Amino acid sequence: MKRLALFLPNWIGDVVMATPAIRAVRDHFPDAELIAVSRPYVAATMAGAPWFQRVLLFDKKGPSEHRTPGVAKQLRQLGVDAAILFPNSFRSALAAWLGGCKHRIGYVRYGRGMLLTDKFYPLKSRGKIIPTPIIDDYNKLVEPLGVPNPGHRMELFTEPADEAAADAIWKAADLRGREVIGLNPGAAFGAAKCWPTESFARLAQKWIDERGSRILVLCGPAERELARTIVEMTRRPQITSLADAPVSLGLTKACVRRLDLLITTDSGPRHFASAFARPVVALFGPTFISWTETYDPRAILLQKQVECGPCQLRVCPVDHRCMRELTPEEVYRAGVDLLAGRTGETRYVH
């Protein structure tokens, strides 16, 4: 194998869960050229990583060289020995097939089985896919290449400019030498994954009043107002946010890397924390915990057991009870347990 193309997943958190497999491929083929084929909005997740020699952007709405025919043309010109398809999309398999990749490894989904040379099938029961950890599914994809089991250690990297920006935030907010708790209220999947804003504010008050902690509210570009609202509702000087910072994935990674604890929805930054070996409490509502289980001993995963969930819906059609009934006190206790050195676990809260 002289040249391998790795089609990265389409979600930020999924990219992080693919890092054990990516690292294992790099270690097994130290002299091969690894090519990342990535959606533009997730490419920065891999910034600073030493694994890839080349990145091809893959975007159906982008310029011609980023669309399926353009990416396929570049792959064909490069002469790719194998393509590992982490996403299950038909387009990724089509690009690898048109690109002349000799081995095309992926799961048989969405009618693309004929385009694959090495096929894996999701577990099913009565015609429905059984939720299984994505990190394990990704690890299976490297087996046909003779790569040893990658394990579950996720890994990310930061760049100097982002570390400098995080340093400036720590200095301006007087976070140095303090216990800093990060709150991540957003979720790209949809509103159903979000915990109530009032609950985040009450939780922040509890950390400040009972432990003297400092609070940093993370946010993406579209979540600035949400972060500002949490700060305003908390009514404490010990809380700040990234709302007025040059928000980026790189800055978020650099901030998460130095937190004492992250409390987050089931979203990308949850996996940043695990990749940087930071304790994390993840709040689950409509999604199956088993999909994104990472076996992280520093993570507590909380989910309120309700009769209508997990529903996997982006927007709740009822009353959002799965998230609304999860209390700040329950979340606070889980965070305190982690900081006290207790091992992570999944807690289904009644």
Buried (B, 14 or more C-beta within 10 A) or exposed (E): BEBBBBBBBBBBBBBBBBBBBBBBBBEBBEEBBBBBBBBEBBBBBBBBBEBBEEBBBBBEEBEEEBBBEBBBBBBEEBEBBBBBBBBBBBBBBBBBBBBBBEBBBBBBBEEBEEBBBBBBEBEEEEEEEEBBBBBBBBBBBBBBBEBEEBEBBBBBBBBEBBBEBBEEBBEEBEBEEBBBBBBBBBBBBEEBBBBBBEBBBBBBBBBBEEBEBBBBBBBBEEBBEBBBBBBEBBEBEBBBBBBEBEBBBBBBBBBBBBBBBBBBBBBBBBBBBBBBBBBBBBBBBBBBBEBBBBBBEBBBBBBBEBEEBBBEBEEBEEEBBBBBBBBBEBBBBBBBBBBEEBEBEBBEBE
